[in-house]
Amino acid sequence: MIVRPTRASTGTEVVDGCAIWCPGCDDVHAVSLGPNGWTYDGNAEAPTFSPSILVQGVHRLGTPLEGTPWVCHSFIRNGVWDFLPDSTHRLSGNSAPVMPFPDGFSG
């Protein structure tokens, strides 16, 4: 499966979303859907999300880049990730197809 539906509670409301595997970060990215989130065309095999997806953070403790800020900024259109140049991973400025979650991934 390429896109997994998600549902989370904020304490005051339930938010529907999607999770997708990012080949640039080798990690999952989640987006919320609806009036205050992204739009999704419903195509689980070749999805399109709008607007761009911006994920930012700091490398986890114990990693070689511990404490270093990272950015993943992309568009997903018709099943293709277009990584913007401000991304800090190996696919920055490049495109890659969406892909299924890795075998055994349960997150």
N, C-alpha and C positions, 0 to 999 in steps of 0.2 A: 504494500500500500504506500502511495506517495504522500497523500494528505490525510492526516488523522483528525477527526473532529475532537474538540475539547470542550469542556464546560467547567467553569469555575464560579465560586461564590465570593462576592466582595463583602459579604455581611449584610448588604442592603439590596443586592440584586444578583441574578445569575447571568453570567456573561458567556456567550457561545463564542467559539473560536476554532482555529485550526493549528495543527503543528506540522512542520515540514522539516526534513533533514537538510542541513546546509553543507554542501561539499567544501565550501571555503573554510568554515569554522570546524568541520567535523563534529557538529553538535546540532541539537534541535533548536529551531526558532518557533515561537508561538505568536500568533496574531489574534487579536480580538476582532469579532465581526459585528456589524450593526452600525447604528447611527453615529456612535462615537469611536468607531474602529475602521477597519479596512473593508473593502468590498472584495468578494470572491465570486468567480463565475460558476462555481460548483463542479468544475471538471477535475475530478480527483486524479486523473492520470497526466493531464497537461494543463495545470492550473494557471490562472491569471489573478493576481492580487493588485489592488490599487488603494492608496498611493504606494510610494516606495516603502521598503521595510528598513528601518534603522535600528540596529542592535548595538549597544555599547557596554563596555564593562572594563574590568581590570582582571588580568590573569590571576588564576587561583594560587593560593599559598602552596608552596612546594613545587611549582612548575619552574622550568628554566627561566621564564620571563616574569617571575613573580612580581606583582605590583605594577606591571607595565599596562597602560591603557590600550584597549583594542576597539576597533570599529568594524562592523559589517553593515554596509549600506548597499541595497540592491533593489532592483525591480524583478518581479517574476511575471513573465508574460508568455502565454502559450507553451508552458512547460519548460521555459528556459530562464535560468538565473542570469541577470545582467548585473554584475558587480561593479559598483561605481568606484572611481579612483580614490575616494577617501577611505575605502576599506583598507584594513591593515594586514590582511592575510594574503596568501599566495595567489589567490584568484582575483585580486584587485585589478579592475580595468578589463576583465575578461568575462566570457560567458561560459556557462556549463548547464547541461540538462538537469532537470529535477531528477531525483533518484529515490528509490525506496529507502526506508529505514534499514540500517544494518541488521543482519541476522542476529537474533538474540536481544535486540534492543527492546527494553520494556518500559522505558521512561515515558 
